[in-house]
Amino acid sequence: MQVAVIGAGAVGCYYGALLLRAGHDVTFIGRQPHVDAINAHGLLLDTKTFKGYLPAKAATDATALASPDLVLVCVKSADTEQAGRALAGRLRPETSVLSLQNGVDNAQRLRAVTGHAVISAVVYVGSEMAGPGHIRHHGGGDLAIGASAASDALAQTLEAACIHTTISDDIEVTLWSKLVINCAFNALSAVADISYGPMLEVEGAKDVVTRAVQEATAVARACGVALPDDLLKNILNIPTMMPQQKSSTAQDLARGKPSEIDFLNGHIVRKGAEVGIPTPTNHALQVMVKLAQLSKELSGGRA
């Protein structure tokens, strides 16, 4: 397949690398340092069982794309409309477009810009860009995708690339569940620049996580989304499963990149205000990240 990865970061490069290993023709659209490294040496995939360079193509904008068979949209939520405009006119009716993004409304926003069907996906992977063109995998890698006419064939293609994929009959619940996970961990990991394992060892941290989850769950239910009863229990087990993982928000701050916090805890705050549910913990976490981001900007990016 001709595959385009829009947003060659920690998520896009990991899944693009697995599709490369499966023999697909993958083009990565990303930032100049990653593009230069990939074009010069290939994409360096670094996992617990494999480390090596994979031949790949990369470019800084979508004008380099032919009409792809599959598009993985992996940009930050704030860049969704820009990515959609870049894809407009490059998609064939049979092209599958997957939104592998944080947040709950990116597929709808992409659809509005492109006029093309977009399948929502929820990503369960711990990965980071360890350097230009260097993707390091910490754990996980499953995908959940929404049900559509193309989903069965797409799931088979992904499974053949060692990407375990399930088709969700209620992708809205799955999207919101992932959003709540992000609300629990992303901000704390970011402001302390700490991985999940030691984070919850700090006295009171588990209480903050619990309150953030309880607020987000209440907001979801007020919005008509009934989340699983065992969600909090499963969330509190994540640091045991991925103790070395830092959140995507922590990675953004460390690299001096804008965070997605307004689309994570900030989304809960906005929706909470709409439905009349107080969200003080999520609001505090949102503000903490924005303060940390401002501090980095004022210090010229120095920690």
C-alpha positions in Angstrom: 0.0 0.0 0.0 0.9 3.6 -0.5 0.8 5.0 3.1 1.2 8.6 4.2 1.9 9.6 7.8 1.0 13.2 8.4 2.8 14.2 11.6 6.0 12.2 11.8 6.3 12.2 15.6 6.3 9.6 18.3 3.0 8.0 17.2 3.3 8.4 13.5 6.8 7.1 13.2 6.1 4.1 15.3 3.1 2.9 13.3 4.7 4.0 10.1 7.8 1.9 10.9 5.7 -1.2 11.5 4.0 -0.7 8.1 7.4 -0.2 6.5 8.6 -3.5 8.0 5.5 -5.2 6.6 6.6 -4.1 3.1 4.3 -1.0 2.5 5.5 2.2 0.8 5.4 4.8 3.6 6.0 8.5 3.2 6.5 10.6 6.4 5.4 14.2 6.5 7.1 16.0 9.4 9.5 18.6 10.7 12.8 19.3 8.9 15.2 17.6 11.3 13.3 14.3 11.2 12.8 14.6 7.4 16.5 15.2 6.8 17.5 12.2 9.0 15.0 9.8 7.5 15.9 10.7 3.9 19.7 10.4 4.7 19.7 7.2 6.8 16.2 5.8 7.0 14.0 5.6 10.0 15.7 4.2 13.1 13.2 1.9 14.9 14.3 1.1 18.4 12.3 -1.5 20.3 13.0 -4.2 22.9 13.4 -6.8 20.2 14.6 -4.9 17.2 16.9 -1.9 16.4 17.7 -1.0 12.9 17.2 1.5 10.1 14.3 1.1 7.7 14.4 2.7 4.3 11.8 5.4 4.1 10.8 8.6 2.3 10.0 11.9 4.1 9.0 15.5 3.3 8.0 18.6 5.1 4.7 19.1 3.4 2.0 17.1 1.7 2.8 18.4 -1.8 5.2 15.4 -2.1 2.4 12.9 -1.8 0.8 10.9 -4.6 -2.7 9.8 -3.9 -2.2 7.4 -0.9 -4.2 4.2 -0.1 -4.0 4.9 3.6 -3.4 8.1 5.5 -2.4 8.2 9.2 -3.1 11.6 10.6 -0.9 12.0 13.7 -0.5 15.8 14.1 -1.3 17.6 17.4 -5.0 18.5 17.8 -4.3 22.2 17.3 -3.0 21.4 13.8 -5.9 19.2 12.7 -7.5 21.7 10.3 -4.1 22.6 8.8 -3.5 18.9 8.1 -6.9 18.5 6.6 -6.3 21.4 4.2 -3.0 19.9 3.1 -4.8 16.7 2.3 -7.7 18.2 0.4 -7.6 17.2 -3.2 -5.1 14.4 -2.6 -7.6 11.7 -1.4 -9.3 9.2 -3.7 -12.7 8.0 -2.7 -11.2 4.6 -1.7 -8.4 6.2 0.4 -8.7 5.3 4.1 -8.0 8.1 6.5 -7.3 7.3 10.2 -7.1 9.9 12.9 -4.5 8.7 15.4 -4.7 11.7 17.6 -5.5 12.7 21.2 -8.8 14.2 21.9 -12.4 13.2 21.0 -13.4 15.3 18.0 -10.4 15.3 15.5 -12.1 12.9 13.1 -15.1 15.2 12.8 -12.9 18.2 12.3 -10.8 16.5 9.6 -14.0 15.4 7.9 -15.3 18.9 7.9 -12.2 20.3 6.2 -11.5 17.4 3.7 -15.1 16.4 2.9 -13.7 12.8 3.2 -14.7 10.0 5.5 -12.4 9.8 8.5 -12.1 6.8 10.9 -11.4 7.6 14.5 -8.7 5.6 16.2 -7.5 5.3 19.8 -3.8 4.7 20.3 -2.3 2.7 23.1 1.4 3.0 22.7 4.4 4.3 24.7 6.9 5.8 22.3 9.2 8.8 21.9 11.3 10.5 19.4 14.8 9.8 20.8 16.5 12.0 18.2 16.0 13.1 14.6 14.5 10.1 12.7 14.9 7.9 15.7 11.7 6.3 17.2 12.0 4.5 20.5 9.2 2.2 21.7 8.6 1.7 25.4 5.5 -0.5 25.3 2.0 -1.2 24.0 1.0 -0.6 20.4 -2.6 -1.7 20.1 -5.1 0.3 18.1 -8.9 0.6 18.4 -10.6 1.9 15.3 -14.2 2.9 14.6 -16.6 0.7 12.7 -17.0 1.6 9.0 -17.3 -0.2 5.6 -13.5 -0.1 5.3 -12.6 -1.1 8.9 -12.5 -4.9 8.4 -10.0 -4.8 5.6 -8.0 -2.0 7.3 -7.8 -4.1 10.5 -6.5 -7.0 8.6 -3.8 -4.9 6.9 -2.7 -3.5 10.3 -2.7 -6.9 12.0 -0.5 -8.2 9.2 2.0 -5.4 10.2 2.0 -6.6 13.8 -0.4 -3.8 14.9 -3.0 -5.5 17.0 -6.3 -3.8 16.0 -9.8 -4.0 17.3 -12.9 -2.6 15.8 -14.9 -0.6 18.3 -18.7 -0.6 18.0 -18.8 2.5 20.2 -15.7 4.4 19.4 -17.0 7.4 21.3 -16.7 5.5 24.6 -13.2 4.4 23.6 -12.1 7.9 22.7 -13.4 9.3 25.9 -11.8 6.6 27.9 -8.4 7.5 26.4 -9.1 11.2 27.0 -9.6 10.4 30.7 -6.3 8.5 30.8 -4.6 11.5 29.3 -6.3 13.8 31.8 -5.0 11.6 34.6 -1.3 11.5 33.8 -0.2 13.9 31.1 -0.1 17.1 33.1 1.6 15.7 36.2 4.2 13.9 34.1 4.8 17.2 32.1 5.2 19.7 35.0 7.5 17.4 36.9 9.2 15.9 33.7 8.7 12.5 35.4 7.8 9.1 34.1 4.6 7.3 35.3 6.3 4.8 37.6 7.8 7.2 40.2 5.1 9.8 39.7 2.5 8.0 41.8 5.0 7.2 44.5 4.7 10.9 45.6 2.3 11.3 48.5 -1.0 12.8 47.2 -0.3 12.2 43.5 -2.7 9.2 43.4 -5.4 11.4 45.0 -4.9 14.1 42.3 -5.2 11.5 39.6 -8.3 10.0 41.1 -10.0 13.4 41.4 -9.1 14.2 37.8 -10.6 10.9 36.6 -13.7 11.3 38.7 -14.4 14.8 37.3 -13.7 13.7 33.7 -16.0 10.7 34.1 -18.8 12.8 35.4 -18.5 15.2 32.5 -18.4 12.3 30.0 -21.6 10.9 31.5 -23.3 14.3 31.4 -22.4 14.4 27.7 -24.1 11.0 27.2 -21.0 8.9 27.2 -21.1 6.1 29.8 -17.6 5.1 30.6 -16.7 1.7 32.1 -17.0 1.3 35.9 -13.5 -0.1 36.2 -11.8 2.8 34.3 -10.2 4.3 37.4 -8.8 1.0 38.5 -7.3 0.3 35.1 -5.8 3.8 34.9 -4.1 3.4 38.3 -2.5 0.2 37.0 -0.9 2.0 34.0 2.3 3.1 35.8 3.0 -0.5 36.7 2.6 -1.5 33.1 4.7 1.4 31.6 6.9 2.8 34.5 9.4 4.4 32.2 6.9 6.2 30.0 6.6 10.0 30.1 3.4 11.6 28.7 3.2 13.1 25.3 2.7 16.5 27.0 6.0 16.0 28.9 7.7 15.2 25.6 6.2 18.4 24.1 7.4 20.6 26.9 10.9 19.1 26.9 11.2 19.9 23.2 9.8 23.4 23.5 6.7 22.4 21.5 3.1 23.6 22.2 1.2 21.1 24.3 -2.2 19.7 23.6 -3.4 20.4 27.2 -6.3 22.6 26.0 -7.6 19.5 24.1 -7.1 17.2 27.1 -7.8 18.6 30.6 -9.0 21.8 28.9 -11.6 19.8 27.0 -13.0 18.5 30.3 -13.0 22.1 31.7 -14.9 23.5 28.7 -17.4 20.6 28.6 -17.8 20.7 32.4 -18.8 24.4 32.2 -21.3 23.6 29.5 -23.0 20.9 31.5 -22.7 22.5 34.9 -20.1 20.1 36.5 -17.2 21.7 38.4 -13.8 20.5 37.3 -11.3 22.2 39.6 -8.7 19.5 39.5 -8.6 19.4 35.7 -8.6 23.2 35.5 -5.6 23.3 37.9 -3.7 20.7 35.8 -4.4 22.6 32.7 -3.1 25.8 34.2 -0.1 24.1 35.6 1.0 22.9 32.1 0.3 26.3 30.6 2.5 28.0 33.3 5.3 25.4 32.7 5.1 26.1 29.0 5.2 29.9 29.5 8.2 29.5 31.9 10.1 27.6 29.2 9.3 30.2 26.6 10.4 33.1 28.9 13.7 31.3 29.7 14.4 30.7 26.0 13.6 27.0 26.2 16.0 26.2 29.0 14.7 23.8 31.7 
